[in-house]
Amino acid sequence: MDGSTRISPYLSGNFAPVADEVDHRNLEVIGEIPAGLAGAFYRNGPNPQFDPGEEHHWFGGDGMIHGFYVEDGQVHYRNRYVRTPKWRAENAAGKRLFGLFGNPMTTDPSVLGTDSGLANTNIVWHAGKLLALEEGHKPFELDPITLDSRGYVDAYAGAVTAHPKLDPETGEMVWFGYSTGQMPLNAQMSYGVTDATGKVLRREDFEAPYCSMVHDFLVTRRHALFPILPLSGSLQRAMTGGPPFAWEPDKGAFVGVMMRDASADTIRWFEIDACYVFHPMNAWEEGDKIFADVMEYATAPLFPNLDGSMARNEGARLTRWTFDLAANGNTVKRERLDERTGEFPRFDERRAGLAYRHGWYAATTPDRGGDVNFSSIAQVDLESGRQTRYALPAGDATGEPVFVPRTAGADEGDGWLVSVVWRGEENRSDLLVFEAQDIAAGPVGVAKLPCRVPFGFHGNWRSAE
Ligand SMILES: [Fe+2]
């Protein structure tokens, strides 16, 4: 399907889905792919199998995994759909059957009650399993080499975030779910832990102050933090023709803080000025204080106001939230760390939940504009304050940059940064490899794809070690 003539911005340009599942071995390499870089880079993103119709949203496409397999300076590529129950039903019918996010009003009666999961948001390696994640459904397992679909992991017994945290000290995967109650768009949330062997140890429900889109959360060594920010969800509003999710700052904004080993009824709700965050960088604690670095928007992007209008959005900036557990009040201190705008913050995840120094994200470039067409990769050193960037050639756009340590025991930030980049002029994609501490020098190696990787969401590296 070529979306270039479509009206929806999320079906045209590099948002347009690719039609084919392909294998390309030994990609042409410009420069040098470091010999020490050995493993697989997986990237997930939406790729609608069939014309999604009028109600399409970028987040609503079927998940497709793009795998880059790196060994001995060579790169092989493979992409496969995640064959969810929705994908299989629509593939058999030869047409779209499901409404956006399973909307029953626009779903074909033949598949009402069939799981509508998309598995399109993130892809993580944990406890020997490659898991495609999407926040409304259970993790979906794939073969790490062939990318063949294995199916949902039923042990999770309900929705799991696309942004679990992997604890580098315990090997646990810590996660949550939102809107996990019976009816769609409810305020129930769930907190859960999977141990290092893949056994789901805990799944506990609690009530949020209201139903909101909780895309991500924060985990420190001892605490979990749940941001309830006013991108509110309302079934009643959706049933009366309004937006299911809307920017509603009057709802107030809260961050729930709980001890990881305590019960969810101990959550303490801090209050924060209305803002929105899709993605935190990292969080950690020191004494009675918890610090959280997040990409903070003044208003929620990509979603409407209550009346359906779209607010102008000026982008997200890296901002530090400080919570004082010893204070009497429940206010959050906020401090801007970086004036540049961007998204998809990543760091050396061996420091997940711990004090850290180095971060990277996809950024806009001054004087170029851009929304999710991020044309720079930004680096921030939170200890020295040094900020650098690599601006792509005009017309190109980067996805989320992912850090890969040089070796398992390398110092924090010592390694490479990998990112999938769209070459606008050629309508094609490349895998870029940077020295993580010197991105401004440009990529040390570029693996050239003959095809295109549509804009998508998250990726992760799985070391060959
Ligand atoms: Fe995300």
Residues whose N, C-alpha, C, O or C-beta is under 5 A from the ligand:
A	BS01	LIG	none
